[in-house]
């Protein structure tokens, strides 16, 4: 906004809209946003399964929860060893 009485003021440009930016020229529906979130989370869990040393703590905990539900003992031990290595006593 510019003061009309002051010729020395410059017009400031602000973003037109506040809020979440649109993707592909249109806003995502809540279902699309949730689907993309679930896909990202699944990708992070797969990365935690393949190489736990590169995964984030949250991904490790998600994968640990999934491995415990599925009864994957070897994977549980790998993840617990990685968490213990990151946070020594």
N, C-alpha and C positions, 0 to 999 in steps of 0.2 A: 504494500500500500504506500502511496506517495502523497505527500502534502502538496496540494494544488497551489498554495500560496508561496511555497519555497522552490524556486527554480533550480537550486543547487542539489536537491535531493535526487538520488537515483531510485529507479523502480527496482524493488527487490523481488526476485522470483522465488516462489516457494513451490513445493510439490502440490499438485492439484488436489490429490486425495491422500488422506491419512489411512493407515490400516495395511492389511496384507496386500502385497502387490499381486496383480493378476498374472496368470501363466497362460501362454499361448493366446494372448489377447482377450481372454475372458476369465472371470473368477472361477475357481474350482468349486465344485459342490462339496458339501461335507463328506459325502460318500467317496468322492475321488480323493479328497485330502486324506481320509482315513486309510484308503487303499494304498496310497503312496507311502504313508507312514509305516504301515505293516510291511510293505516290501523293503523299505530301508532297514527296518528292524531285523527282518529275516536275513538280509544281506550281511548285516553286522554279526549276527549269530553264526552264519556260515564262516565268516572270517575268523571269529573266535574259535571255531572248531578246527579250522585248518592251521592257523598260527596264533596261538593265544598270546604270544609275546608282543604282537602288533595290535591287539584288540584293546578297546577301552575297558575300563572297570565295569561299566554298566553292561556292555556286551558280554563280558565274562560272566557276570551274575545271571544274565538272561540265559546264556548257554548252560550254566551250571544248573539252573532251575529246570530247563528242558531235559538235560541229561539225567537228572535225578528222577524225573517223571518217567523217562524211558528206560531207566536202569542201566545206563551205559557207564560201567564202573571205570573203565580205562580213561574215558573222557573226563569223568569227574575228578580222577586223580591228577590228570594233566592240568586242569583248570585250578584246582586247589594248590598245586605246586606253584603255578604262576602267581596266584594271588599272594601266597606266602612269601615268594621271592620279592614281590613288590613292596610288601609291608612287613618287614622283619620285626621281631619282638624287641 
